[in-house]
Amino acid sequence: MTQTPNILLVIADQMTPFMLEACGYPIARTRNLAALAARGVQFTNAYTPSPICVPARSCLMTGLHTSTTGCYDNGDPYHSFIPTFAHYLTNAGYETILSGKMHFVGADQLHGFKRRLNTDIYPSGFIWSYPLLDPDDPEAKAFDFAPQYQAQNIGAGWSLELQYDEETHFRALEYLRHAPDGPFLLTVSYTNPHPPYIVPRKYWEMYKDADLPLPHYPDDMDDRYSDFDRAFIRWYGLDRKSIRNPDDLMAMRRGFAALAQYVDDKLGELLEVLDEQGLRDNTVVIFTSDHGEMLGEKGLIQKRSLYEWSARIPLIIDIPGTAPASIDTPVSLLDLPATLADMAGQTLARPMEGRSLLPALRGEPLPDVPVISEYHGEGIMRPSFMVRQGAWKMIYCHGSAPQLFNLETDPGEWDNRAGDASVAKIEAALLSVITDGFDLEAIGRDVWDRLAQKQVVNAAMAANETAWDYVVDQDAARQYVRK
C-alpha cells in the first residue's frame, strides 16, 4: 500500500465459528471467508467481550469493557463523550460510514460515524432491559425464545431480518461504487445469521441433505448445569419447551448454515466491487461477529452464555501486502478499536482496555494475556465473567462456584476442574483476574440501579410518544437524473 488504506469492516450477527468451513468446521460453506482467511490473518481463538448484542458492540466501538461503560444489556447506552474508533478515524481524515446494524441505544445514533446509510433494525430506547423473572410464577419467561429453534418454525421463506440485510447490502455496494477519493471506513453490519432461521429458498435447499453434526448430550448433562445455565434455561423457556430432539437440532443447524452462506455471499459481492473499482489493493478488510450462538450445544440456545459456542467469534484481518497467518493466541473483539486507531496513527485520549493487534498482523509475536468476557444483565443480574489464557478458561458467576476447563483436553467444556488441587494455582490466578480487576459489588449494584432509572424514562417516552430511532437524511428529489 502506497497511501492511507481504506477500511472495510464487515460484521455478522450471532455467528459462531464452530459452524463455518472457513474456521475449520466443514458445515456452512463459506468460500469467500475462506479466501479472505487465505490471504489475511485469522485469529482462531477470538472472543466477544460480552456475549450479547449491545454490550458487545459497545466494546467493539470503544475498546472498553462493558463494566467500564456501564453497558450491561440490550437496553443500555454508553456515554457519547467516550471516543470510538469512528471518532479516531474521522480525526485521521477518514470518511466514516455505517450501513446496517450497530444497535446503538440512546440519543446518540452515530457515535462518531459521519452518517448511516440506513436505519437500525432494533429500537433505540431502553425498552430491552428486564429484571429477573418472578420466582413465584412458574410460567414466567422473558421472550418465548424456544419456538425460534423448533423445526416447525424454521425453513424457506422471507423475513424482516432478510429485508434489512438486503437494504444494508445494497446501500454498502452503492457506496463502494461511488467511493470518495480520500480514505474511507465503511462498516457493513448484517443481522444474519441471527434467528429467526427463515432462509431464502435457494440457500435452504443447498443444505437439504447436508451432513450437519448434532450436539452430544451426556446422560448427566442437566446435573452439570451451573446457576448461570439454569437461570437462562428458565429465561428462554427451555424448562417448558424442549429443543433437544434431533428434528429441532437439525432444522436450527440447517437454518444457521444456510444463513451463514447467505452472509458469506454478501461478503463476496463486497469484495468483487472493491476489485471492480480498483480499491482492493489499498483496502484493509476485516470480518468478525459480535458474539456466537449455542445452537443446542449443552441443551442451550441463543447467546448470553460464556461457553465457547456463544463466546467465540470469527476474526479475520486482511492487510494488503502483509503475509497470511493463523494466530492461535486468544484475542478479543475488544482489541479491534485499538488496532484501527493504531492503523490510522491516532493517539488515544484515554487508554483502551483492548490492545492493538497491528504488531501481530505484521508478524511480531503476540503475548498471551488474559482475555475477558463479561455478562451481568438481563436474566442473571449479577456479575459474571469468563477468563481465557492459554489452554485454560474460567467461568465465574458472582456468588456461585467457578467452572474451570482445559480447552485443549476438554474442548466441549464438560470436565470442570475447579477445586482440583493439581490445578489450584491456575484456578487462583484466573480468579484473581476477575476479583482483583473488577469491583464486583459495584457492578452488581449498578445493574439494578440503572434498571430502575431506565424504567422511569421508558414510561415517560411511551407517554410522550418520543423515540431516538435513526432517520436517514435522504432527499429523493436530488437522486438520479433531475436535469
C-alpha positions as CSV (number, residue, x, y, z in Angstrom):
1,M,0.0,0.0,0.0
2,T,1.4,3.4,-1.0
3,Q,-1.3,5.6,0.6
4,T,-3.6,5.7,3.6
5,P,-5.6,2.5,3.3
6,N,-9.3,2.3,3.2
7,I,-11.0,0.0,5.7
8,L,-14.0,-2.3,5.1
9,L,-15.3,-3.7,8.4
10,V,-17.9,-6.5,7.8
11,I,-19.8,-7.7,10.8
12,A,-22.2,-10.7,11.1
13,D,-24.6,-11.1,14.0
14,Q,-24.5,-14.2,16.3
15,M,-22.2,-16.1,14.0
16,T,-20.4,-18.9,15.9
17,P,-17.1,-20.0,14.2
18,F,-17.9,-23.7,15.0
19,M,-20.3,-23.9,12.1
20,L,-18.0,-22.3,9.5
21,E,-16.0,-24.1,6.8
22,A,-13.6,-21.1,6.8
23,C,-12.8,-21.7,10.5
24,G,-12.1,-25.4,10.1
25,Y,-15.5,-26.9,10.5
26,P,-16.9,-28.3,7.2
27,I,-20.5,-27.3,7.7
28,A,-21.6,-23.9,6.4
29,R,-20.0,-23.3,3.0
30,T,-18.1,-20.0,3.4
31,R,-15.8,-19.9,0.3
32,N,-15.4,-16.1,0.4
33,L,-14.5,-16.1,4.1
34,A,-12.1,-18.9,3.4
35,A,-10.4,-16.9,0.6
36,L,-10.1,-13.9,2.9
37,A,-8.5,-16.0,5.6
38,A,-6.1,-17.5,3.0
39,R,-4.7,-14.0,2.2
40,G,-5.1,-12.4,5.6
41,V,-4.6,-13.2,9.3
42,Q,-7.1,-15.4,11.0
43,F,-7.3,-15.3,14.8
44,T,-8.5,-18.8,15.7
45,N,-9.3,-18.1,19.4
46,A,-11.1,-14.7,19.2
47,Y,-13.7,-13.9,21.8
48,T,-16.5,-11.5,22.3
49,P,-16.1,-9.1,25.2
50,S,-19.8,-9.7,26.1
51,P,-22.0,-12.4,24.6
52,I,-25.0,-10.2,23.8
53,C,-25.5,-7.6,21.0
54,V,-25.5,-4.1,22.5
55,P,-22.8,-4.7,25.1
56,A,-20.5,-6.5,22.6
57,R,-21.0,-3.7,20.1
58,S,-20.2,-1.0,22.8
59,C,-16.9,-2.8,23.4
60,L,-16.3,-3.0,19.6
61,M,-16.8,0.7,19.3
62,T,-14.9,1.9,22.4
63,G,-12.3,-0.7,23.3
64,L,-13.6,-0.7,26.8
65,H,-15.2,-3.4,29.0
66,T,-19.0,-3.2,29.5
67,S,-18.4,-2.8,33.2
68,T,-16.3,0.3,32.3
69,T,-19.0,1.9,30.1
70,G,-22.0,0.5,32.1
71,C,-23.5,-1.0,29.0
72,Y,-24.8,-4.2,30.5
73,D,-27.7,-5.3,28.4
74,N,-29.7,-4.7,25.2
75,G,-31.4,-1.7,26.7
76,D,-28.2,0.2,27.7
77,P,-26.5,3.2,26.2
78,Y,-22.9,4.4,26.7
79,H,-21.7,7.9,27.0
80,S,-21.3,10.0,23.8
81,F,-18.1,11.5,25.2
82,I,-16.3,8.1,25.0
83,P,-14.2,8.2,21.8
84,T,-14.9,5.3,19.4
85,F,-12.9,4.0,16.6
86,A,-15.2,6.1,14.3
87,H,-14.2,9.3,16.1
88,Y,-10.5,8.4,15.9
89,L,-10.6,7.6,12.2
90,T,-12.7,10.7,11.5
91,N,-10.0,12.7,13.1
92,A,-7.4,10.9,10.9
93,G,-9.1,12.1,7.8
94,Y,-11.4,9.1,7.0
95,E,-14.9,9.4,5.8
96,T,-16.7,7.1,8.4
97,I,-19.8,5.4,7.1
98,L,-22.1,2.8,8.7
99,S,-24.5,0.6,6.8
100,G,-26.6,-1.8,8.9
101,K,-27.0,-2.8,12.5
102,M,-25.0,-1.3,15.3
103,H,-27.7,-1.4,17.9
104,F,-26.9,1.9,19.4
105,V,-29.2,2.7,22.4
106,G,-30.0,6.3,23.3
107,A,-30.0,9.6,21.7
108,D,-26.5,9.2,20.0
109,Q,-27.2,7.1,16.9
110,L,-23.8,7.9,15.3
111,H,-21.1,7.6,17.9
112,G,-18.5,9.1,15.6
113,F,-19.8,7.9,12.2
114,K,-20.3,10.8,9.7
115,R,-23.5,9.2,8.5
116,R,-25.5,6.0,8.3
117,L,-26.9,4.6,5.1
118,N,-30.0,3.1,6.6
119,T,-31.7,3.0,10.0
120,D,-31.2,0.3,12.6
121,I,-33.2,-2.8,12.8
122,Y,-33.9,-2.7,16.5
123,P,-35.3,0.0,18.9
124,S,-33.1,2.7,20.2
125,G,-34.8,3.2,23.5
126,F,-34.1,1.5,26.8
127,I,-37.0,-1.0,26.4
128,W,-35.0,-4.2,26.2
129,S,-33.9,-4.1,29.8
130,Y,-35.6,-6.5,32.1
131,P,-35.5,-7.5,35.8
132,L,-35.3,-11.1,37.0
133,L,-38.2,-13.4,36.4
134,D,-40.8,-13.7,39.2
135,P,-39.7,-16.7,41.2
136,D,-43.4,-17.3,42.2
137,D,-44.6,-17.5,38.6
138,P,-43.6,-20.9,37.1
139,E,-44.7,-19.8,33.7
140,A,-42.7,-16.5,33.6
141,K,-40.2,-16.1,30.8
142,A,-38.6,-13.1,29.1
143,F,-39.5,-13.9,25.5
144,D,-40.8,-17.1,24.0
145,F,-37.4,-17.9,22.6
146,A,-37.7,-21.7,22.2
147,P,-40.1,-21.7,19.2
148,Q,-37.5,-19.9,17.1
149,Y,-35.4,-23.1,17.5
150,Q,-38.2,-25.6,16.8
151,A,-38.4,-27.3,13.4
152,Q,-41.9,-26.2,12.6
153,N,-40.8,-22.5,12.7
154,I,-37.6,-22.9,10.6
155,G,-37.3,-23.1,6.9
156,A,-37.6,-21.4,3.5
157,G,-39.2,-18.0,3.4
158,W,-38.7,-14.3,3.8
159,S,-38.3,-12.2,7.0
160,L,-37.8,-8.6,8.1
161,E,-34.3,-9.6,9.0
162,L,-33.6,-10.6,5.4
163,Q,-35.2,-7.5,4.1
164,Y,-33.0,-5.4,6.4
165,D,-29.8,-7.2,5.2
166,E,-30.8,-6.7,1.6
167,E,-31.1,-2.9,2.2
168,T,-27.9,-2.9,4.2
169,H,-26.1,-4.7,1.4
170,F,-27.5,-2.6,-1.4
171,R,-26.5,0.7,0.3
172,A,-23.0,-0.6,1.0
173,L,-22.5,-1.7,-2.6
174,E,-23.8,1.7,-3.8
175,Y,-21.3,3.5,-1.5
176,L,-18.4,1.4,-2.7
177,R,-19.3,2.1,-6.4
178,H,-19.1,5.8,-5.7
179,A,-16.3,5.8,-3.0
180,P,-14.6,9.1,-2.2
181,D,-11.1,9.9,-3.3
182,G,-9.9,10.2,0.3
183,P,-9.7,7.2,2.7
184,F,-12.9,5.7,3.9
185,L,-14.0,3.5,6.7
186,L,-17.1,1.5,5.7
187,T,-18.7,-0.6,8.3
188,V,-21.3,-3.1,6.9
189,S,-23.2,-4.9,9.6
190,Y,-25.7,-7.7,8.8
191,T,-28.2,-9.0,11.2
192,N,-28.0,-12.6,9.9
193,P,-27.4,-15.4,10.8
194,H,-29.2,-14.3,13.9
195,P,-32.5,-16.2,14.3
196,P,-35.3,-16.5,13.2
197,Y,-33.9,-19.1,10.9
198,I,-36.1,-18.1,7.9
199,V,-33.9,-18.6,4.8
200,P,-34.2,-17.7,1.1
201,R,-35.3,-20.9,-0.6
202,K,-32.2,-21.4,-2.7
203,Y,-30.0,-21.4,0.4
204,W,-32.4,-23.6,2.4
205,E,-32.3,-26.2,-0.4
206,M,-28.5,-26.2,-0.5
207,Y,-28.5,-27.9,2.9
208,K,-31.3,-30.3,2.3
209,D,-29.0,-33.4,2.5
210,A,-26.1,-31.8,4.3
211,D,-24.2,-33.7,7.0
212,L,-24.9,-31.5,10.0
213,P,-23.3,-32.9,13.2
214,L,-25.7,-32.7,16.2
215,P,-24.5,-31.9,19.7
216,H,-23.6,-34.6,22.2
217,Y,-25.6,-34.8,25.4
218,P,-24.2,-36.8,28.3
219,D,-26.7,-38.6,30.4
220,D,-26.0,-36.4,33.4
221,M,-25.9,-33.1,31.5
222,D,-28.6,-31.5,33.5
223,D,-26.8,-32.2,36.7
224,R,-23.7,-30.4,35.4
225,Y,-25.5,-27.1,34.8
226,S,-24.3,-24.0,36.7
227,D,-26.5,-21.4,38.4
228,F,-25.9,-19.3,35.3
229,D,-27.1,-22.0,33.0
230,R,-30.2,-22.7,35.0
231,A,-31.1,-19.1,35.0
232,F,-31.1,-18.9,31.2
233,I,-32.9,-22.3,30.8
234,R,-35.8,-20.6,32.6
235,W,-35.2,-17.2,30.9
236,Y,-35.6,-18.8,27.4
237,G,-38.4,-21.1,28.4
238,L,-36.4,-24.2,27.8
239,D,-37.8,-25.7,31.0
240,R,-41.2,-25.9,29.3
241,K,-40.4,-26.3,25.6
242,S,-37.6,-28.6,24.6
243,I,-35.3,-28.0,21.6
244,R,-33.2,-31.2,22.1
245,N,-34.9,-33.6,19.7
246,P,-33.0,-34.4,16.5
247,D,-35.6,-32.8,14.2
248,D,-35.3,-29.4,16.0
249,L,-31.5,-29.6,16.3
250,M,-31.2,-30.5,12.6
251,A,-33.5,-27.7,11.5
252,M,-31.8,-25.0,13.5
253,R,-28.4,-26.0,12.2
254,R,-29.6,-26.2,8.7
255,G,-31.1,-22.7,9.0
256,F,-27.9,-21.3,10.6
257,A,-25.6,-22.9,8.0
258,A,-27.8,-21.6,5.1
259,L,-27.9,-18.0,6.5
260,A,-24.1,-18.1,7.2
261,Q,-23.6,-18.9,3.5
262,Y,-26.0,-16.1,2.6
263,V,-23.8,-13.7,4.6
264,D,-20.7,-15.2,3.0
265,D,-22.1,-14.5,-0.4
266,K,-22.7,-10.9,0.6
267,L,-19.1,-10.6,1.7
268,G,-18.0,-12.0,-1.7
269,E,-20.1,-9.3,-3.5
270,L,-18.5,-6.6,-1.4
271,L,-15.0,-7.8,-2.3
272,E,-16.0,-8.1,-6.0
273,V,-16.9,-4.4,-6.1
274,L,-13.7,-3.5,-4.3
275,D,-11.9,-5.3,-7.2
276,E,-14.1,-3.7,-9.9
277,Q,-13.4,-0.2,-8.5
278,G,-9.6,-0.8,-8.2
279,L,-9.8,-0.5,-4.4
280,R,-8.8,-3.9,-3.2
281,D,-5.1,-3.4,-3.1
282,N,-5.5,-0.4,-0.8
283,T,-8.3,-1.6,1.4
284,V,-7.9,-3.4,4.8
285,V,-10.8,-5.9,5.0
286,I,-11.9,-7.2,8.4
287,F,-14.6,-9.8,9.1
288,T,-16.0,-10.6,12.5
289,S,-19.1,-11.1,14.6
290,D,-20.5,-9.6,17.8
291,H,-20.8,-12.9,19.5
292,G,-21.7,-16.6,18.9
293,E,-24.7,-18.8,19.3
294,M,-25.2,-22.0,21.3
295,L,-27.3,-23.8,18.7
296,G,-28.4,-26.5,21.1
297,E,-24.9,-27.2,22.5
298,K,-25.3,-28.3,26.1
299,G,-29.1,-28.1,25.5
300,L,-28.8,-24.3,25.4
301,I,-29.7,-21.7,22.7
302,Q,-29.0,-18.1,21.9
303,K,-26.1,-16.1,23.3
304,R,-25.5,-14.7,26.9
305,S,-23.7,-17.9,27.8
306,L,-20.0,-17.8,28.4
307,Y,-19.4,-21.2,26.9
308,E,-17.4,-21.5,23.7
309,W,-20.2,-21.6,21.1
310,S,-21.6,-18.4,22.5
311,A,-18.4,-16.6,23.4
312,R,-16.1,-17.4,20.4
313,I,-16.3,-15.4,17.2
314,P,-14.6,-15.4,13.8
315,L,-11.9,-12.7,13.3
316,I,-10.0,-12.3,10.0
317,I,-8.0,-9.2,9.1
318,D,-6.5,-8.8,5.6
319,I,-4.0,-6.0,5.2
320,P,-2.7,-5.9,1.6
321,G,1.0,-6.6,1.5
322,T,1.2,-8.5,4.8
323,A,1.9,-12.2,5.0
324,P,-1.0,-14.6,5.6
325,A,-1.0,-16.3,9.0
326,S,-3.1,-18.1,11.5
327,I,-2.7,-17.0,15.1
328,D,-3.9,-19.2,18.0
329,T,-3.2,-16.9,20.9
330,P,-6.5,-15.8,22.4
331,V,-7.7,-12.3,21.4
332,S,-10.8,-10.2,21.9
333,L,-13.1,-8.1,19.8
334,L,-12.1,-5.5,22.4
335,D,-8.8,-5.4,20.6
336,L,-10.2,-4.2,17.3
337,P,-10.7,-0.4,18.2
338,A,-7.1,-0.1,19.4
339,T,-6.0,-1.8,16.2
340,L,-7.9,0.6,14.0
341,A,-6.7,3.6,15.8
342,D,-3.2,2.3,15.5
343,M,-3.6,1.8,11.8
344,A,-4.7,5.4,11.5
345,G,-1.8,6.7,13.6
346,Q,-4.0,8.1,16.3
347,T,-3.0,8.8,19.9
348,L,-5.6,7.6,22.3
349,A,-7.3,10.2,24.5
350,R,-7.9,7.5,27.2
351,P,-6.3,4.1,27.4
352,M,-8.3,1.3,25.9
353,E,-8.8,-2.0,27.6
354,G,-8.1,-3.8,24.4
355,R,-4.7,-3.9,22.7
356,S,-3.6,-3.2,19.2
357,L,-3.2,-6.3,17.1
358,L,-1.2,-4.4,14.4
359,P,2.2,-5.7,15.6
360,A,0.9,-9.3,15.3
361,L,-0.6,-8.5,11.9
362,R,2.9,-7.5,10.8
363,G,4.4,-10.8,12.1
364,E,5.5,-10.0,15.6
365,P,4.8,-12.5,18.4
366,L,1.6,-11.9,20.3
367,P,1.8,-12.1,24.1
368,D,-0.6,-14.5,25.7
369,V,-2.6,-12.3,28.1
370,P,-5.9,-13.0,29.9
371,V,-8.9,-12.4,27.6
372,I,-12.0,-11.4,29.4
373,S,-15.7,-11.7,28.5
374,E,-18.4,-10.5,30.9
375,Y,-22.2,-10.6,31.2
376,H,-24.1,-9.0,34.1
377,G,-27.5,-8.1,32.7
378,E,-31.0,-9.4,32.0
379,G,-31.7,-13.0,33.1
380,I,-28.9,-13.1,35.7
381,M,-28.5,-9.6,37.1
382,R,-25.2,-10.2,38.8
383,P,-21.5,-10.1,37.8
384,S,-20.5,-12.9,35.6
385,F,-17.1,-13.4,33.8
386,M,-15.1,-15.6,31.5
387,V,-11.3,-15.5,31.5
388,R,-9.2,-17.4,28.9
389,Q,-5.5,-17.6,29.0
390,G,-3.5,-20.3,27.2
391,A,-5.4,-23.6,27.3
392,W,-7.3,-22.6,30.5
393,K,-10.7,-21.0,30.8
394,M,-12.7,-20.0,33.9
395,I,-16.3,-19.0,34.1
396,Y,-17.4,-17.2,37.3
397,C,-20.8,-16.0,38.3
398,H,-20.5,-13.9,41.5
399,G,-21.9,-15.8,44.5
400,S,-21.5,-19.2,42.8
401,A,-18.7,-21.7,42.5
402,P,-16.5,-21.2,39.5
403,Q,-16.0,-23.5,36.5
404,L,-12.5,-24.3,35.2
405,F,-11.9,-26.0,31.8
406,N,-8.8,-27.0,29.9
407,L,-9.8,-26.4,26.3
408,E,-7.0,-28.4,24.8
409,T,-8.1,-31.7,26.5
410,D,-11.7,-30.8,27.0
411,P,-13.0,-28.6,24.1
412,G,-16.6,-29.4,24.9
413,E,-16.3,-27.9,28.5
414,W,-17.6,-30.9,30.3
415,D,-14.8,-31.6,32.9
416,N,-15.0,-28.9,35.5
417,R,-11.6,-28.8,37.2
418,A,-12.4,-26.1,39.7
419,G,-11.4,-27.4,43.2
420,D,-8.9,-29.8,41.8
421,A,-5.8,-29.4,43.9
422,S,-3.5,-30.2,41.0
423,V,-4.5,-27.1,39.2
424,A,-5.2,-24.9,42.2
425,K,-2.6,-22.3,41.2
426,I,-4.1,-21.9,37.7
427,E,-7.6,-21.6,39.3
428,A,-6.4,-18.9,41.8
429,A,-4.6,-16.9,39.0
430,L,-7.6,-16.8,36.7
431,L,-10.0,-16.0,39.6
432,S,-7.7,-13.1,40.7
433,V,-8.0,-11.6,37.2
434,I,-11.7,-11.1,38.0
435,T,-11.7,-10.4,41.7
436,D,-8.7,-8.1,41.6
437,G,-9.5,-6.4,38.3
438,F,-13.2,-5.6,38.8
439,D,-15.4,-4.2,41.6
440,L,-17.9,-7.0,41.7
441,E,-20.1,-5.4,44.3
442,A,-20.3,-2.1,42.5
443,I,-21.2,-3.8,39.2
444,G,-24.0,-5.7,41.0
445,R,-25.4,-2.5,42.4
446,D,-25.1,-0.6,39.2
447,V,-27.0,-3.2,37.2
448,W,-30.0,-2.8,39.5
449,D,-29.8,1.0,39.9
450,R,-29.7,1.5,36.1
451,L,-32.7,-0.7,35.6
452,A,-35.0,1.3,37.9
453,Q,-33.9,4.6,36.3
454,K,-34.5,3.3,32.7
455,Q,-38.0,2.1,33.6
456,V,-38.9,5.7,34.6
457,V,-37.5,7.1,31.3
458,N,-39.2,4.3,29.3
459,A,-42.6,5.1,30.8
460,A,-42.2,8.8,30.1
461,M,-41.1,8.3,26.5
462,A,-44.0,6.0,25.9
463,A,-46.4,8.6,27.3
464,N,-44.8,11.3,25.2
465,E,-44.5,9.1,22.1
466,T,-40.9,10.1,21.6
467,A,-38.1,7.9,20.2
468,W,-34.4,8.1,19.1
469,D,-34.6,5.8,16.1
470,Y,-32.3,6.9,13.4
471,V,-33.9,8.6,10.4
472,V,-31.8,8.7,7.2
473,D,-31.3,12.1,5.7
474,Q,-32.3,11.5,2.2
475,D,-33.6,13.9,-0.4
476,A,-35.2,11.8,-3.1
477,A,-35.7,14.9,-5.3
478,R,-31.9,15.1,-5.7
479,Q,-31.4,11.5,-6.7
480,Y,-30.9,10.1,-10.2
481,V,-31.5,12.3,-13.3
482,R,-33.0,15.7,-12.4
483,K,-31.6,18.0,-15.2
